[in-house]
Amino acid sequence: MDPLSGTGWTVSPPVGDTLWIRAEEQSSPSGVRRRATELAERIGFAGERLGQVQLAATEAATNLVKHASDGEVALSIVRDGTAALLQLVCVDRGPGMADPARSRLDGFSTSGTLGIGLGTIERLADQSGLYSVPGTGTVTFARFRQPGTGPGGTPPFAGLTRPLDGETECGDAFAVREVDGVVYALLCDGLGHGPLAARAAQEAVRAITAAALPARPADLLQLVHRRLAPTRGGAVAVAVVDRAARRVGYAGLGNVAGWIVGDGRRQGMISTPGIAGHQARSFREQSYELPPHASVVLHSDGLTDRWNPADRPGLFHRDPLLVAAALMRDAGVRHDDRSVLAVAA
């Protein structure tokens, strides 16, 4: 395979390209609609297709206000270097759905209102998904491709970032791409939070997106380490997921968590102590077997590692965006920047 560099990477959205909006008040749907319109227009949505995005955003937020508690909407522009899409993610903490498939049918409602929201969103979006556990809550997503970019495919990965409350810049960042069935994934947690942490994380992204591929995880980690020297540094993990060979190569420095998750169990991947850019005695690389229908998950220490896959039946067989969103909701309880990157095997 010829060396590759530059384009083709999906990276965490910069400031202004991602928004987290609480949806608990009667006025929330109009606010979500307005912000979705702003992001959609920025990447070329207009006319009828813009109206469909507006309708989906309104329905999604209305569902949260009517049926959920602690509802939130994440709106993002997701770019892969050549195209973009508008991504809408909804999370809540209850009451969940006993029959998610039935809840997607027009006319079904648990509140006595006209149940058209979920079915409408599914028809309007280019891609959508839903995961729900009774008593825990529901996660949904919808993706709308940039006009004029063609049908595209569904990538086997997805990530989410969220800054510390009160901050506008997130000190966590990720970068991911697939090359000939092999997924290269990086997650960086810049030391501390705020603009200086964000600068470190973005330098890590720039380093890996400029690297020639194929490459080993330890070599990519070493490139990132050198690039972060002028910054405050951070914790970094690099995973190379070979889906055909059923193997994961992994190299980590610091306290980014790496997991292989499937069949109600998880296996931790080993990182070495240190701070990328400043303290690194070695760049150790480990290789792990990748079970069928598993997921590879990287997350920053803004999420606790005390989550149990057995409490989320079937989640890790689903779209990686559902995995990332559910973990962000359930484990993202620490007062810090938060990020999750999931890769489907």
ABEGO torsion letter per residue (X at the ends): XBBBBEBGBBBBBBBGABBBBBBABAAAAAAAAAAAAAAAAAAGBBEAAAAAAAAAAAAAAAAAAAABBGBBBBBBBBBAGABBBBBBBBBBAOAEBABAAAAABBGBBAAGBBBAAAAAAAAABABBBBBBBBGAEBBBBBBBBBBGAEAEBBBABBBBBBBBBGBABBABBBBBBBBGGBBBBBBBBBBEBEAAAAAAAAAAAAAAAABBOBBBAAAAAAAAAAAAAABAEBBBBBBBBBAAAGBBBBBBBEABBBBBBBGGBBBBBBBBBEBBGABBABBBBBBBBBBBGBBBBBBBAABBAABBAAABBGAAABBAAAAAAAAAAAABABBBBBBBBBBBX
